[in-house]
Amino acid sequence: MAEFIRASPSPAKHPGTQNATPAVTPAISFRNVSKRYPGGYEALTSISFDIAPGELVFISGHSGAGKSTLLKLVPAIERASAGAVLIN
């Protein structure tokens, strides 16, 4: 299974706020996304995550973990078999 590693700076805290983090609309959102290829090979199974605008994310995993498939779903080079891929 592919791993996601977030490497984003922490949001700036303004004086007088109680750790308030404003709601941010994700730039990329995966909701229970699965991808099954002909022949029954399931590259991704129920993947869910959000990536905020400006957030830096690394994807790592062994050969066949689904990294390339996941990246092909973002620009719609591939289509998900189930779930939703939302691009802001």
N, C-alpha and C positions, 0 to 999 in steps of 0.2 A: 504494500500500500504506500502511496506517495505521502510525504510529510510536508506540511506547510510551516515555514519559519517566518515569523513577523519580525521585521527589523525597522520599525517606525519609531521616530522620536516621540516622547510623551507629549501630549497636548500641553501648551503653556497654561499655567494657572494664573489667574488674575487675582490681585489682592482683594480680600473681602469675600471671595467665593468659597463655598464649602465643597471642594473637590467637584465642582459642577463641570460636567462635560456636555457641551451642546450636542443635540441630536444631529447626526450627519447621515445624509443619504449615501448609501454605498455606491461606489463607482462600478463594482462588479459584485453580483450576488448569485450564488448557486444555492438552490433549494431542492434537496433530495434528488440530486441529479444522478442518473445511472446511464451507462452506455454499454450496450451489448452489440457485438459484431456478429455477422452471419457465421454460423457454425457453433454459436453458443458461448463464445469467449466473452466474459464480462470484464471490461477494462475498468469501469468505475461502478461503485455500488452505493447509492444513497449518500452522496457527498453534499454537504451544506457548509457554506462559509460566506463571509462578507469581506470585501476589501474596500477600505475608505479611500477617497481621493487623496493622492499623494503618499499613500502607504506603500512601503516597500516590502514585498513578500518573496521568499525563496521557495522553490519546490524541489524536493529531493526524494529519492527513492531508488530501489533496485531496478534493473532492466525488466520491463513488463509491468511496472507498478501503475501505469496510467498517466504519467507526467505529460507526454506528448498529446495524448487524447484529451486531457483536461485543457491544455493550451489551445487545441484546435476547436474546442467548443466555444471559446470566447469570441473569435471573429466569425463563427458559424461556418467554418470549413467542414466541421462535422456537426451532426445534430444529435442531441441527447435522445436516448430511448425512452427516458422517463424523467420527470422533474422539470424545473425551470431554470434557465440561465438568463439573468437580467443584467443588462448593461445600461448604466445611467445615460 
